[in-house]
């Protein structure tokens, strides 16, 4: 080779003639490799698993009812009837994309399970697309940006196969990008466009799980921009002082508040001290999947609520950090002091890891310091370095003190995708530093190539030392980990060949990128190939209506189309019960073994769940008695308050439940705990498991068989004639002709938002059997409706959709205005 000396990896990929071809070829290669690697996932032959699959239940439930024009506020199928609308915010189902999926399902009859796979992929693609635009802004190098976002795409897809991490952070890259564009264009008319975009992203994100991570990232990054003087704060303030801009800022603030109304209404009205809701996932995680008596607000008040929010969490451990060097810890994990593999793989590839370090020191960007500081904050807030299940360490407590909303995120494991995002950003800067920019006349000095050569030796040495320490041998020969040792050697060889002008620099770049994607694709294929539940799930979903009815229903339990009894639980083998929330739990299962399908449920249910034996629960919640029933006045026992009612249920015998109903006259969500209450004194409730429930249920089967043969006498006798005339998820209608005064009971979860009507007359809804509801009826004919009516949330929904509509209109308007004026400065007010 002759011509100019080779001081950087440039040549054909950066030349005037071939630069456009280079990034197009790379983009096409990424699409092909990704499509081949995740083909079965993209075509829905394979599925996201673990927590990511459990979330399907709520998605399916929401989708099916929205197709019918019914907004699901309540779920009468899960547990013994519980709130659903908090899950709408909790699972991000107010994301406008869900409306698109609803339309696809209704118009083209696409299975909800297929759409759920696309829903997860959609968030991954939004995350990586936003990362591409941000990387290109930071590096000003299209090829490096495509490579970095491609690496991120593989990484986060692997991470999200078992954990739905995108729900925490999938809008963050676009938000950071719009923030930077807004600050760059603060003096011209484009500022209105970027502010509208940032408003729309923020408003939607506030309805996607707990937005603490989003707010944390935006707050600290904006602060870092001014601390490192990337922008002049006084100049920004001066530019915002025009009357029009102030009005626009106020309008955008109001729109964000409007779009944030649904989660804030849940937080203020339902999960406050006197609210009715528990955060289920937190309780399960923090109690090692055993529900303790600490759940009982009867004794614990809200002490446990504060404890779980402030002092406990789930973190990335040092085992996850090992994933940066080991794509396959299948053998090594048992030698690292843990019986479980790292929950989240942080592996981004050895070469991206090397160039990540290179980019920190040599990346040419004025944003290096702000992004590096933000990454440090995220890493410190994520790692315990001791155990996946751990309490906050002093640094994390300090971060919680600096930014209190972080206390709400006790599942820090989901920071992993954001960590990968930052690492790929610096990988982008590192790759850019190895290539000559067309707009930059200077070249990367040779000493930086030597730095890369040195960095390539670091993972070789680190893997050899760590493997020798943990595995007792200097070479760890797992399927892929051994190959990883050879990758830096191959890159060193490519760089040396460039240095001695034996190959073209563009060829070396191609080798580096090809090795990087093959390196990532191999563990991805291994991980995905182990997950094949889709066939089982689709086989069930494709059952004919008659077959499904036979599987799910017992004709003896159906009366006028309404299921009169709940099942103790729904054991369907390998199919995740919670993942088919409505479909499988339509047996009205009071004891669904996997309650992670719901983020929230009522405090009263958990009082009952943790303080009453299964025998008592089956007697009062519709497993051994009909879900709807009439009790004459002389067959009711009244309690003055919640404590007395619970005690009556505890001490009453079998025949009492058969004959009597317990009514509470004054109830509230929580009690103040006794002065001597100590959380550490409470013990695990270990009797609540499938085997125990099965034993109890089998003991009652003879009685249940007799009862079901005489069901007509229970619902219609000398005192009453009762018929279910209508039923939906948010409402039930009953026709009653009672010849004596008494209580009509609907054995469904209690909530203060239930309303009851006799014709047009509203009736007081009383608490029966601790977590059910009843109304008092005088003798005569009645058409009774129980309606779940959370009015505060309905108002919040109206505010959300109104804010969303106005923001979209505002964004469209600003786009049109921007096209007319382009970059013209804003005239003085």
C-alpha positions in Angstrom: 0.0 0.0 0.0 1.2 3.5 -0.8 0.0 7.0 -0.1 -0.7 8.9 3.1 0.5 7.2 6.3 -2.1 5.3 8.2 -2.5 6.9 11.6 -6.2 5.9 12.2 -8.7 3.3 11.2 -10.4 5.2 8.4 -10.1 4.7 4.7 -13.1 3.4 2.8 -15.7 3.7 5.6 -14.9 7.5 5.9 -14.1 8.5 2.4 -16.3 10.9 0.5 -17.3 8.2 -2.0 -18.0 5.3 0.4 -19.1 6.8 3.7 -22.8 6.6 2.9 -22.3 3.0 1.7 -20.5 2.1 4.9 -23.3 2.9 7.4 -26.0 1.4 5.1 -24.1 -1.8 4.8 -23.6 -1.9 8.6 -27.3 -1.1 9.3 -28.3 -3.9 6.9 -25.9 -6.3 8.5 -27.3 -5.6 12.0 -30.9 -6.1 10.7 -29.9 -9.5 9.2 -27.9 -10.7 12.2 -30.6 -9.6 14.6 -33.4 -11.1 12.5 -31.6 -14.4 12.3 -30.7 -14.4 16.0 -34.2 -13.5 17.3 -36.2 -14.9 14.4 -38.4 -17.1 16.5 -39.0 -14.3 19.0 -39.9 -11.8 16.3 -42.3 -14.3 14.8 -43.7 -15.1 18.2 -42.7 -18.8 18.2 -40.7 -18.0 21.3 -41.7 -15.8 24.2 -40.4 -13.5 26.8 -40.3 -15.3 30.1 -40.1 -14.9 33.9 -41.5 -11.5 35.0 -41.8 -10.3 31.4 -44.3 -13.1 30.7 -46.3 -12.7 34.0 -47.1 -9.2 32.8 -49.0 -10.6 29.9 -52.1 -11.3 32.0 -52.8 -7.6 32.6 -52.1 -6.8 28.9 -54.5 -9.5 27.8 -57.2 -8.4 30.2 -56.9 -4.8 29.2 -56.8 -5.6 25.4 -59.8 -7.9 25.4 -62.0 -5.5 27.3 -60.9 -2.4 25.4 -61.9 -4.2 22.2 -65.4 -4.4 23.6 -65.4 -0.7 24.5 -65.1 -1.5 28.2 -62.4 0.2 30.3 -61.4 -2.3 33.0 -61.4 -0.7 36.4 -61.9 -4.0 38.4 -60.8 -7.6 38.0 -63.4 -10.0 39.5 -61.4 -13.1 38.4 -58.0 -12.6 40.2 -57.7 -13.4 43.8 -61.3 -12.9 45.1 -61.8 -9.7 43.1 -59.4 -6.8 43.2 -58.5 -3.5 41.7 -57.3 -3.5 38.1 -56.9 0.2 37.3 -53.7 0.7 39.2 -52.1 -2.0 37.0 -53.1 0.1 34.0 -50.6 2.7 35.2 -48.3 0.1 36.8 -47.8 -1.8 33.5 -47.8 1.2 31.3 -51.0 0.2 29.5 -51.9 3.9 29.0 -49.0 4.0 26.5 -50.8 5.1 23.2 -49.2 2.1 21.5 -51.7 -0.1 23.4 -54.5 1.6 21.5 -52.8 0.6 18.3 -52.4 -3.0 19.5 -56.1 -3.0 20.4 -57.1 -1.9 16.9 -54.8 -4.5 15.4 -56.4 -7.2 17.5 -59.9 -6.1 16.7 -59.5 -5.5 13.0 -57.1 -8.3 12.0 -57.8 -10.8 14.8 -54.2 -11.0 15.9 -53.8 -13.1 19.1 -53.2 -10.9 22.2 -50.2 -13.1 23.0 -48.6 -12.3 19.7 -49.3 -8.6 20.3 -47.7 -8.8 23.7 -44.4 -10.0 22.2 -44.6 -7.1 19.8 -45.4 -4.8 22.7 -42.1 -5.8 24.4 -40.2 -5.5 21.2 -41.7 -2.1 20.5 -40.3 -0.7 23.7 -36.9 -2.2 22.9 -36.9 -0.6 19.5 -38.0 2.8 20.9 -35.1 2.6 23.4 -32.5 1.7 20.9 -33.8 4.1 18.2 -33.6 7.0 20.7 -30.1 5.8 21.6 -29.1 6.0 18.0 -30.2 9.6 17.6 -28.5 10.6 20.9 -25.3 8.8 20.0 -25.2 10.5 16.7 -25.7 13.9 18.3 -22.9 13.2 20.8 -20.4 11.7 18.5 -21.3 13.3 15.1 -20.4 9.9 13.6 -23.3 8.0 11.9 -21.4 4.7 11.5 -20.2 4.6 15.1 -23.8 5.5 16.2 -25.3 2.7 14.2 -22.8 0.2 15.6 -23.3 1.3 19.2 -27.1 1.3 19.0 -26.9 -2.2 17.3 -24.8 -3.5 20.2 -27.4 -2.0 22.6 -30.2 -3.7 20.7 -28.7 -7.1 21.1 -27.8 -6.4 24.8 -31.2 -5.2 25.9 -33.1 -7.8 24.0 -31.1 -10.5 25.9 -31.8 -8.6 29.2 -35.5 -8.3 28.5 -36.1 -12.0 27.8 -36.7 -12.5 31.5 -37.1 -9.0 33.0 -39.3 -6.2 31.5 -36.7 -3.5 32.0 -37.7 -1.3 29.1 -40.8 -0.2 31.1 -38.5 1.7 33.4 -36.4 3.5 30.9 -37.4 3.1 27.2 -38.2 6.8 26.7 -35.1 8.1 28.4 -32.8 8.3 25.3 -35.4 10.2 23.3 -36.0 12.5 26.3 -32.3 13.3 26.7 -32.0 13.9 22.9 -35.0 16.4 22.9 -33.6 18.1 26.0 -30.2 18.7 24.3 -31.9 20.0 21.1 -34.1 22.3 23.2 -31.1 23.8 24.9 -29.2 24.1 21.6 -32.1 25.9 20.0 -33.2 28.0 23.0 -32.9 31.2 21.0 -34.8 30.2 17.8 -38.2 29.0 16.9 -37.3 25.3 17.0 -37.3 25.5 20.8 -41.1 25.2 20.7 -41.0 22.0 18.7 -38.4 20.3 21.0 -40.2 21.5 24.1 -43.5 20.0 22.8 -41.7 16.7 22.0 -40.2 16.6 25.5 -43.6 17.3 27.0 -45.2 14.4 25.1 -42.5 12.0 26.1 -42.6 13.0 29.8 -46.4 12.8 30.0 -46.5 9.3 28.5 -43.6 8.2 30.7 -45.3 9.3 33.9 -47.8 6.5 33.2 -45.2 3.8 32.6 -44.6 1.9 35.8 -42.9 4.1 38.5 -41.3 7.0 36.7 -38.7 7.6 39.3 -35.8 6.4 37.1 -36.9 8.7 34.3 -37.1 11.8 36.6 -33.8 10.9 38.3 -32.0 10.7 35.0 -33.5 13.9 33.6 -32.9 15.8 36.9 -29.2 14.8 37.3 -28.3 15.1 33.7 -29.7 18.6 33.5 -27.9 19.6 36.6 -24.6 18.1 35.3 -25.0 20.1 32.0 -24.8 23.3 34.0 -22.3 22.1 36.5 -19.8 21.3 33.7 -20.8 24.5 31.9 -22.0 22.7 28.8 -24.6 25.5 28.7 -24.7 28.9 30.3 -27.4 28.9 32.8 -27.9 32.7 32.8 -28.2 32.7 29.0 -30.8 29.9 29.2 -32.8 31.8 31.8 -32.6 35.0 29.7 -33.8 33.2 26.6 -36.8 31.9 28.5 -38.0 35.3 29.7 -40.1 36.2 26.7 -43.8 36.3 27.3 -44.6 33.7 24.6 -42.0 31.3 25.9 -43.2 31.6 29.5 -46.8 30.9 28.4 -45.6 27.9 26.4 -43.6 26.6 29.4 -46.7 27.0 31.6 -48.9 25.2 29.1 -46.4 22.3 28.8 -46.2 22.1 32.6 -50.0 21.9 32.8 -50.1 19.3 30.1 -47.5 17.1 31.9 -49.6 17.4 35.1 -52.8 16.5 33.2 -51.1 13.4 31.6 -49.7 12.4 35.0 -53.1 12.4 36.7 -53.8 8.6 36.6 -50.7 7.4 38.6 -51.0 10.4 40.9 -54.6 9.7 41.7 -53.7 6.1 42.6 -50.8 7.3 44.8 -52.9 10.0 46.5 -56.2 8.3 47.0 -55.4 4.5 47.1 -51.8 3.8 48.4 -51.7 6.6 51.0 -51.8 5.8 54.7 -55.5 5.4 54.8 -55.8 4.0 51.3 -56.8 0.5 50.4 -53.9 -0.8 48.3 -50.7 -2.9 48.8 -47.8 -2.9 46.4 -47.8 -6.7 45.8 -44.6 -7.1 43.9 -42.6 -5.3 46.6 -44.1 -7.6 49.3 -43.3 -10.7 47.3 -39.7 -9.6 46.5 -39.0 -8.5 50.0 -40.4 -11.5 51.7 -38.7 -14.1 49.6 -42.0 -15.2 48.0 -43.5 -16.0 51.4 -46.3 -13.7 52.6 -45.6 -12.8 56.2 -47.9 -11.6 58.9 -46.4 -8.2 58.5 -48.9 -7.8 55.6 -51.6 -7.6 58.1 -52.5 -3.9 58.6 -54.6 -5.1 61.6 -51.3 -5.2 63.5 -48.7 -3.6 61.4 -50.3 -0.3 60.4 -48.2 1.2 57.7 -44.8 0.5 59.3 -44.1 -2.3 56.9 -45.2 -0.1 54.0 -42.6 2.5 54.9 -40.0 -0.2 55.6 -40.4 -1.9 52.2 -40.3 1.5 50.4 -37.3 2.9 52.2 -35.1 0.1 53.5 -35.2 -2.8 51.1 -34.6 -3.5 47.5 -33.5 -5.8 44.7 -30.1 -4.9 43.2 -27.5 -5.9 40.7 -24.8 -8.0 42.4 -21.2 -8.6 41.7 -22.3 -11.8 39.9 -24.0 -9.5 37.4 -20.8 -7.5 37.1 -18.9 -10.7 36.2 -21.2 -10.8 33.1 -19.2 -8.0 31.6 -16.4 -10.5 31.1 -18.3 -13.8 31.0 -21.1 -14.2 28.6 -21.8 -17.7 29.9 -21.6 -18.1 33.7 -23.2 -21.6 33.6 -20.3 -23.3 35.2 -18.6 -20.4 37.0 -21.7 -19.1 38.9 -21.6 -22.0 41.4 -18.0 -21.0 42.4 -18.8 -17.4 43.1 -20.5 -17.8 46.4 -24.0 -17.8 45.0 -26.4 -20.7 44.2 -28.1 -18.7 41.5 -26.9 -17.2 38.2 -26.8 -13.4 37.8 -30.4 -12.3 37.3 -29.5 -9.8 34.6 -26.7 -10.3 32.0 -24.7 -7.1 31.5 -22.6 -8.5 28.8 -22.2 -6.1 25.8 -19.3 -7.9 24.2 -15.5 -7.8 24.9 -14.6 -5.4 22.1 -17.4 -2.9 23.0 -16.2 -3.1 26.6 -12.7 -2.3 25.5 -13.8 0.6 23.4 -16.1 1.8 26.2 -13.0 2.3 28.4 -11.2 3.9 25.4 -14.1 6.3 24.8 -14.1 7.5 28.4 -10.6 8.8 28.0 -10.4 9.7 24.3 -14.0 10.4 23.3 -14.1 13.9 21.8 -17.4 15.3 23.2 -18.3 18.2 25.5 -20.9 15.8 27.0 -18.5 13.2 28.1 -18.3 14.5 31.7 -22.1 14.9 32.2 -22.8 11.5 30.9 -20.0 9.9 32.8 -21.3 11.5 36.1 -24.8 10.3 35.4 -23.6 6.8 34.6 -21.7 6.7 37.9 -24.9 7.7 39.8 -26.9 5.0 38.1 -24.2 2.3 38.8 -23.9 3.4 42.4 -27.7 3.2 42.7 -27.8 -0.2 41.2 -25.1 -2.4 42.7 -24.9 -4.0 46.1 -21.8 -6.1 45.3 -23.0 -8.5 47.9 -26.4 -10.1 47.1 -29.1 -9.6 44.6 -31.6 -9.2 47.4 -30.1 -6.6 49.6 -30.8 -3.5 51.6 -29.8 0.0 50.5 -26.1 0.8 51.2 -25.0 4.2 52.4 -24.4 5.6 48.9 -27.8 4.5 47.8 -29.4 6.0 50.9 -27.6 9.2 50.1 -29.0 9.1 46.5 -32.5 8.5 47.9 -32.1 11.5 50.2 -31.0 13.6 47.3 -33.9 12.4 45.1 -36.7 11.0 47.3 -38.7 9.5 44.5 -36.0 6.8 44.1 -37.3 5.3 47.3 -40.2 4.0 45.3 -37.9 2.0 43.1 -36.9 -1.0 45.2 -36.2 -3.1 42.2 -32.9 -1.6 41.1 -32.2 -4.6 38.9 -34.0 -2.8 36.2 -31.3 -0.2 36.0 -29.2 -2.7 33.9 -30.5 -1.6 30.5 -29.7 2.0 31.4 -26.2 1.0 32.4 -25.8 -0.8 29.0 -27.1 2.4 27.3 -24.3 4.5 28.9 -21.7 1.9 28.1 -22.7 1.8 24.5 -22.6 5.6 24.4 -18.9 5.6 25.4 -18.3 2.7 23.0 -19.7 4.9 20.3 -17.2 7.7 21.3 -14.4 5.2 21.5 -15.1 3.8 18.0 -15.4 7.4 16.7 -12.0 8.2 18.1 -10.5 5.4 16.0 -12.0 6.7 12.8 -11.3 9.9 10.9 -14.2 12.3 10.7 -14.6 13.9 7.3 -15.1 17.3 9.0 -12.0 16.9 11.1 -8.6 17.3 9.3 -6.6 15.9 12.2 -6.1 12.1 12.6 -6.0 9.9 15.7 -2.4 9.6 16.8 -0.6 6.3 16.7 -0.2 6.3 20.5 -4.0 5.9 20.8 -3.8 2.8 18.8 -1.2 1.5 21.2 -3.7 2.3 24.0 -6.3 0.1 22.3 -3.8 -2.7 22.0 -3.0 -2.4 25.7 -6.7 -2.4 26.6 -7.2 -5.6 24.6 -4.8 -7.3 27.0 -6.9 -6.3 30.1 -9.8 -8.8 29.6 -7.4 -11.6 28.8 -5.5 -11.0 32.1 -8.7 -10.4 34.1 -10.5 -13.5 32.9 -7.4 -15.6 33.5 -6.9 -14.4 37.0 -10.6 -14.5 38.0 -11.1 -17.9 36.5 -8.1 -19.2 38.3 -9.4 -17.8 41.6 -13.0 -19.0 41.2 -12.6 -22.2 39.1 -9.2 -23.3 40.2 -7.8 -23.3 36.6 -6.4 -20.4 34.6 -8.5 -21.3 31.6 -12.3 -21.4 31.9 -13.5 -23.6 29.1 -17.2 -23.0 28.9 -18.8 -23.0 25.5 -18.5 -19.2 24.8 -16.2 -17.9 27.5 -13.2 -19.6 26.1 -13.9 -18.1 22.7 -14.1 -14.6 24.3 -10.4 -15.0 25.2 -9.5 -15.2 21.5 -11.5 -12.1 20.5 -9.1 -9.5 21.8 -6.2 -11.5 20.3 -8.0 -11.3 16.9 -8.5 -7.6 17.2 -4.9 -7.0 18.2 -3.9 -8.9 15.1 -6.2 -6.8 12.9 -4.8 -3.6 14.4 -1.2 -4.7 13.8 -2.0 -5.6 10.2 -3.3 -2.1 9.7 -0.2 -0.6 11.4 2.0 -2.4 9.0 -0.3 -1.6 6.1 -1.1 -5.2 5.3 -4.8 -4.6 5.2 -6.9 -1.5 4.6 -8.2 0.3 7.8 -11.8 -0.2 6.6 -11.3 -3.9 6.6 -10.1 -3.8 10.2 -13.2 -1.8 11.2 -15.4 -4.3 9.5 -13.5 -7.2 11.4 -14.0 -5.4 14.7 -17.7 -4.8 14.2 -18.3 -8.3 12.8 -16.6 -9.9 15.8 -18.5 -7.7 18.2 -21.9 -8.8 16.8 -21.0 -12.4 16.5 -19.7 -12.3 20.1 -23.1 -11.0 21.2 -25.2 -13.2 19.0 -23.8 -16.4 20.3 -25.0 -16.0 24.0 -28.2 -14.5 22.7 -28.9 -17.6 20.7 -28.1 -19.9 23.6 -30.4 -17.9 25.9 -33.3 -17.8 23.5 -33.1 -21.4 22.5 -33.8 -22.4 26.1 -37.2 -20.6 26.1 -39.8 -22.5 24.2 -43.1 -22.1 26.1 -45.0 -20.6 23.1 -46.2 -23.8 21.7 -47.9 -24.8 25.0 -49.4 -21.3 25.3 -50.6 -21.2 21.7 -52.0 -24.7 22.0 -54.2 -23.6 24.8 -55.1 -20.3 23.2 -56.1 -22.1 20.0 -58.6 -24.4 21.7 -62.1 -24.2 20.3 -64.7 -22.5 22.4 -66.2 -25.8 23.4 -62.9 -27.3 24.4 -62.0 -24.3 26.5 -65.4 -24.3 28.2 -64.8 -28.0 29.1 -61.4 -27.2 30.5 -62.3 -24.1 32.5 -65.8 -24.6 33.6 -67.8 -27.0 35.7 -71.5 -26.9 34.6 -72.6 -27.4 38.2 -71.0 -24.1 39.1 -72.8 -22.0 36.4 -76.2 -20.4 37.1 -77.8 -18.3 34.4 -74.4 -17.8 32.8 -72.7 -16.7 36.0 -70.2 -18.8 37.9 -71.4 -19.3 41.4 -68.2 -20.7 43.0 -64.6 -20.0 42.9 -61.9 -22.6 42.5 -59.3 -22.9 45.2 -56.6 -22.3 42.6 -55.9 -23.0 38.9 -53.1 -25.5 38.4 -52.6 -25.7 34.6 -49.1 -27.3 34.6 -46.4 -25.3 32.8 -48.7 -22.4 31.7 -48.1 -19.4 34.0 -51.4 -18.9 35.7 -51.1 -15.2 36.1 -50.1 -14.8 32.5 -53.6 -15.9 31.5 -55.3 -13.7 34.1 -58.8 -13.6 32.6 -58.7 -16.7 30.5 -57.6 -19.2 33.2 -58.6 -17.4 36.3 -62.1 -17.1 34.9 -62.9 -20.0 37.3 -63.0 -17.2 39.8 -60.0 -18.5 41.5 -59.5 -17.1 45.0 -56.1 -18.7 45.4 -54.1 -18.0 42.4 -50.6 -19.2 43.2 -48.7 -16.6 41.3 -50.1 -13.2 42.4 -47.3 -11.3 40.6 -49.8 -10.8 37.8 -51.0 -7.8 39.8 -49.0 -4.9 41.1 -51.7 -3.9 43.6 -54.5 -5.4 45.6 -56.5 -4.5 48.6 -55.2 -4.4 52.1 -58.2 -6.3 53.4 -57.5 -9.2 51.1 -54.0 -9.5 52.5 -55.2 -9.2 56.1 -57.4 -12.2 55.3 -54.7 -13.9 53.3 -52.1 -13.8 56.0 -54.2 -14.0 59.2 -56.9 -16.6 58.3 -56.3 -20.2 57.7 -57.3 -21.6 54.2 -60.2 -23.4 55.8 -61.8 -20.2 57.0 -61.0 -18.4 53.7 -62.7 -21.1 51.6 -65.8 -20.8 53.8 -66.2 -17.0 53.3 -64.8 -16.2 49.9 -67.0 -18.2 47.5 -65.1 -21.5 47.2 -67.6 -23.4 49.4 -70.5 -21.1 49.2 -72.1 -19.2 46.3 -70.6 -15.9 45.2 -74.1 -14.3 45.5 -76.4 -15.1 48.4 -79.2 -13.7 50.5 -79.1 -13.8 54.3 -82.2 -12.9 56.4 -81.7 -10.4 59.2 -81.7 -13.1 61.9 -78.8 -14.8 60.1 -76.3 -12.0 60.4 -73.8 -11.2 63.1 -72.7 -7.6 63.4 -69.3 -6.3 64.5 -68.7 -2.7 65.6 -65.3 -2.4 63.9 -62.7 -4.2 61.8 -60.8 -5.9 64.6 -64.0 -7.4 66.1 -65.1 -8.7 62.7 -61.8 -10.4 62.0 -61.9 -12.0 65.5 -65.4 -13.3 64.9 -64.3 -14.9 61.7 -61.3 -16.5 63.3 -63.2 -18.1 66.1 -66.4 -19.1 64.3 -66.9 -22.8 63.4 -67.8 -24.4 60.2 -71.6 -24.3 60.7 -71.5 -20.6 61.5 -70.2 -19.8 58.1 -72.9 -22.1 56.5 -75.7 -20.2 58.3 -74.5 -16.7 59.1 -72.9 -13.7 57.5 -70.7 -11.2 59.4 -71.3 -7.5 58.9 -68.9 -4.7 59.9 -70.6 -1.4 60.8 -67.5 0.8 60.9 -64.4 -0.1 58.8 -61.3 1.6 57.6 -58.3 0.7 55.7 -55.6 0.7 58.4 -55.1 0.9 62.1 -52.3 2.5 64.1 -50.0 -0.2 65.4 -49.7 -0.9 69.1 -46.9 0.9 70.8 -44.9 -2.3 71.4 -45.2 -3.5 67.8 -42.0 -5.0 66.4 -41.8 -6.0 62.8 -39.1 -8.6 63.5 -41.4 -10.6 65.8 -43.7 -11.6 62.9 -43.3 -15.1 61.5 -43.7 -16.5 58.0 -47.1 -17.9 57.1 -46.0 -21.2 55.7 -49.4 -23.0 55.4 -50.4 -21.2 52.3 -49.3 -23.5 49.5 -50.9 -25.6 46.8 -50.6 -28.9 48.7 -52.2 -27.4 51.8 -55.0 -25.9 49.8 -55.6 -29.1 48.0 -55.9 -31.0 51.2 -58.4 -28.6 52.7 -60.4 -28.5 49.5 -60.6 -32.3 49.3 -61.8 -32.5 52.9 -64.7 -30.3 51.9 -65.6 -32.0 48.7 -68.3 -34.3 50.1 -70.1 -31.2 51.6 -69.6 -29.2 48.4 -71.1 -32.0 46.3 -74.3 -32.0 48.4 -74.4 -28.2 48.3 -74.1 -28.0 44.6 -76.8 -30.6 44.0 -79.1 -28.4 46.1 -78.0 -25.1 44.6 -81.6 -24.0 43.8 -82.5 -24.2 47.5 -79.6 -21.9 48.4 -80.5 -19.2 45.8 -84.3 -19.6 45.8 -86.1 -20.8 48.9 -89.0 -19.8 51.1 -87.3 -16.5 52.0 -86.0 -15.3 48.6 -85.8 -15.9 44.8 -82.5 -14.7 43.4 -81.2 -14.5 39.8 -78.1 -13.0 38.2 -79.5 -10.9 35.4 -76.3 -9.3 34.1 -72.6 -9.5 34.7 -69.5 -7.6 33.5 -66.1 -6.9 34.9 -67.1 -3.6 36.5 -70.7 -4.4 37.3 -73.2 -7.1 38.3 -77.0 -7.0 38.2 -79.3 -9.2 40.3 -83.1 -9.7 40.4 -84.2 -10.3 43.9 -87.7 -11.1 45.4 -87.2 -11.4 49.1 -90.2 -12.2 51.4 -88.2 -11.1 54.5 -85.8 -8.3 55.2 -82.1 -9.2 54.9 -78.8 -8.7 53.3 -77.8 -9.4 49.7 -74.1 -10.4 49.6 -71.8 -10.2 46.7 -68.7 -12.2 47.7 -66.2 -10.1 45.7 -63.4 -8.0 47.0 -64.3 -5.0 49.1 -63.5 -1.4 48.0 -64.9 1.9 49.1 -65.5 2.7 45.4 -68.3 0.2 45.0 -71.8 1.7 44.6 -75.1 -0.2 44.8 -78.4 0.8 43.4 -81.9 -0.6 43.8 -83.5 0.8 40.6 -82.5 4.4 40.7 -82.0 4.5 44.5 -78.5 4.3 45.8 -78.0 1.9 48.7 -75.2 1.9 51.4 -72.6 -0.8 50.6 -71.6 -2.6 53.8 -68.6 -4.7 54.5 -69.4 -8.4 54.9 -67.2 -11.3 55.8 -64.3 -8.9 56.2 -63.6 -8.5 52.4 -66.9 -8.8 50.7 -69.9 -6.4 50.2 -73.6 -6.5 51.0 -76.7 -4.3 50.9 -79.7 -4.3 53.1 -83.0 -5.0 51.4 -86.5 -4.6 52.8 -89.1 -7.2 51.8 -90.2 -6.9 48.1 -88.9 -7.0 44.6 -85.6 -5.4 43.8 -83.4 -4.9 40.8 -80.0 -4.5 42.4 -76.8 -3.3 40.7 -73.3 -3.3 42.2 -71.1 -0.9 40.2 -67.4 -0.3 40.7 -67.0 3.5 40.3 -63.6 5.0 41.1 -64.6 8.5 40.1 -61.3 10.0 40.9 -59.6 7.7 38.4 -62.2 8.3 35.7 -61.5 12.1 36.1 -57.8 11.3 35.9 -58.3 9.4 32.7 -60.2 12.2 31.1 -57.3 14.6 32.1 -54.7 12.1 30.6 -56.4 11.7 27.2 -57.2 15.5 27.0 -53.6 16.3 27.8 -52.3 13.7 25.3 -54.6 15.1 22.6 -53.6 18.7 23.2 -49.9 17.9 23.3 -50.1 16.0 20.0 -52.0 18.9 18.4 -49.4 21.4 19.9 -46.5 19.3 18.5 -48.1 19.2 15.0 -48.7 22.9 15.1 -45.1 23.6 16.2 -43.7 21.3 13.4 -45.7 23.3 10.8 -44.5 26.6 12.3 -40.9 25.4 12.4 -41.0 24.3 8.7 -42.1 27.8 7.8 -39.5 29.7 9.8 -36.7 27.1 10.1 -33.9 28.5 12.2 -34.9 32.1 12.2 -34.3 33.8 15.6 -37.1 34.6 17.9 -38.1 38.3 17.8 -37.9 40.2 21.0 -41.0 40.4 23.0 
